[in-house]
Amino acid sequence: MHIEGAKIRLRAVEPEDIELMYRWENDSEVWEVSGTLVPFSRHTLRRFLEEQQFSVVQTGQQRFMIENEEGCAVGAVDLFGFDPMNDRAGIGILIADEEDRRRGYARDAIETLCRYGREVLGLHQLWCNVAAGNSASLGLFHACGFEAIGLKRDWLRRVDGWEDEWTLQRIL
């Protein structure tokens, strides 16, 4: 399955993506954003990949690889916390390498996933959580039509103290 955006294409995770995902998931620079505490093994990633054969309704989550115009994977976007009773899900995104950021890939991926969520999954809304100090992600989600709906104070423990976290929402 491929879902076309203006600049990107979303596709299912393939077995060939294991090494790339292994590198991304074990990059300690993004652990703070992803809430990761320990490294991922290839075995764990293979099991995750096996679960991806089931629908988001069955697993509550779905990962899509983000490919640029040349067909190179530049990141991933996830639906998680899928709630079919209330037609909503969480969204998370990673553009892995610095040189691929600020090129419009993330915005196009979010817009494309919003369209997919509305038209294919019948979702009413998407939500995300963003650290208050992550101005790039806050700007990205605001540019994609997400609105701040709540602030969780001292929600995230950091090396140098506590940080607030915003919850943002987009009605589709």
Steps between C-alpha positions, in 0.01 A plus 500: 500500500629844407343830595612791286565849627626805312869440584497165676353155486389304805550127477481194722807392694693226317748243634775692321430795733621316813857639487377853437247475783770351723718807437212744554356333811843476662602860433517635854460855362130429437430292810384805692236572236390140455494408868751219443696381803691199370641393162287293263626163380461379143287218642258751654482692173432179305212420738368855452521449124305174527221685684481752216331237283188548712273802468516805723164388640657175627831638631408857594798632307640533149839621378559642155840563345540844343671493161622812319471567127798273430343208687739522797359449849552822693289424806190342643157611614295302748137471594464369854239480771241430232157541659227371264225579751583871486657509152835642607867412511832647606763598247878508527761582238873475447709644220820321588790690348562871549556557126147372427334736746343833401435371146124463538503122547355503852223743417403305188511171693271637773257648248499173304442295814218734605334443162547123533362507854189689392430333164611141562479442875207735560679679783348813649819630658872454549697612804865524601714588799794739457753620756454872567862568405475323164423811296565326165236232565255747650537719190461200271179376661354852521576545128309175437188629672552350845388715793634493854227367729688453824827543684630231733729670750830337603398200292836395360805432714817633344864487607481860619149494651142478382334614178140570408329314218229625264218287368391606154195389302371525148136437415505336159 
